[in-house]
Amino acid sequence: MPAKTQILRNRAFLAQSKCCYYCGVIMWLASPGELPGPRLPRRAAALLRRTAEHLVPRSEGGQDIAGNIAAACAHCNRTRHKRKRPPSALAYMAEVRRRVARREWH
């Protein structure tokens, strides 16, 4: 990943109070030990690893600029982009937040 994207990802992570852009769950940066509470199994902790999320994908003309990069947990990022037609960032956030409220996420 280009250094510029890494810098923007780190800024977004801190600006978002270390929480995922989509689900709002606290993420980790360097080690799962950064997560609060009891230690999670390795597989569960891996889902909460911080990733860079392009709100408008590069494949659709999205750029590596601050307004287009958010920090998202690996689970949300991967789940959004596994779809044949990924929804917009705002539509996906609304869907994820509804599922979080029903305790159907993570």
C-alpha positions in Angstrom: 0.0 0.0 0.0 1.4 3.4 -0.9 2.8 5.5 2.0 0.2 8.2 1.3 -2.7 5.7 1.8 -1.1 4.5 5.0 -0.9 8.0 6.4 -4.5 8.7 5.5 -5.6 5.4 7.0 -3.8 6.2 10.2 -5.3 9.7 10.4 -8.8 8.3 9.8 -8.2 5.6 12.5 -7.4 8.3 15.1 -10.1 10.8 13.9 -12.7 8.0 14.3 -11.5 7.3 17.9 -10.2 3.9 16.7 -13.7 2.8 15.8 -14.9 1.2 12.5 -16.5 3.6 10.1 -19.3 1.1 9.4 -20.1 -0.8 12.6 -18.5 1.5 15.3 -16.6 -1.3 17.0 -13.1 -0.5 18.4 -10.3 -1.8 16.1 -6.7 -2.6 16.7 -3.7 -1.2 14.8 -0.5 -3.1 15.7 -1.7 -5.9 17.9 -5.0 -7.5 19.1 -3.9 -6.8 22.6 -4.9 -3.2 22.0 -8.6 -4.2 22.2 -10.3 -3.5 25.5 -11.9 -6.2 27.6 -11.0 -9.9 27.8 -8.7 -11.3 25.2 -10.4 -12.6 22.1 -9.5 -15.7 20.1 -7.1 -15.0 17.3 -9.7 -15.5 14.6 -12.2 -13.1 16.2 -9.5 -10.5 16.8 -8.4 -10.7 13.2 -11.9 -9.4 12.1 -11.3 -6.3 14.1 -7.9 -5.4 12.5 -8.0 -1.8 11.1 -7.9 -1.5 7.3 -8.1 1.4 4.8 -11.5 1.6 3.2 -12.0 3.7 0.0 -15.5 5.0 0.3 -15.6 5.3 -3.5 -13.6 2.3 -4.7 -10.5 3.1 -6.8 -12.1 0.9 -9.5 -14.9 3.4 -9.7 -12.6 6.5 -9.9 -12.1 6.9 -6.1 -8.9 8.6 -5.2 -6.4 8.3 -2.4 -7.5 11.5 -0.6 -8.5 12.2 2.9 -12.2 12.5 2.1 -12.3 9.2 0.4 -10.4 7.0 3.0 -11.9 5.8 6.2 -10.7 3.2 8.7 -12.9 0.1 8.7 -12.5 -3.2 10.5 -11.4 -6.1 8.3 -14.8 -7.8 8.6 -16.8 -4.8 7.4 -14.4 -4.0 4.6 -14.2 -7.6 3.3 -18.0 -8.1 3.6 -18.8 -5.0 1.6 -16.4 -5.8 -1.2 -17.3 -9.5 -1.5 -20.6 -8.6 -3.1 -20.9 -8.5 -6.8 -22.3 -5.0 -6.6 -21.0 -3.4 -3.4 -23.4 -0.8 -2.1 -22.4 2.8 -1.6 -20.6 3.5 1.7 -23.6 5.3 3.2 -26.0 2.5 2.2 -23.7 -0.1 3.6 -23.2 1.8 6.8 -27.0 2.0 7.3 -27.3 -1.7 6.7 -24.5 -2.6 9.1 -25.8 -0.3 11.8 -29.3 -1.9 11.6 -27.7 -5.3 12.0 -25.5 -4.2 14.9 -28.6 -2.9 16.6 -30.2 -6.3 16.2 -27.0 -8.0 17.4 -26.5 -9.7 14.1 -23.1 -8.4 13.2 -19.6 -9.6 14.4 
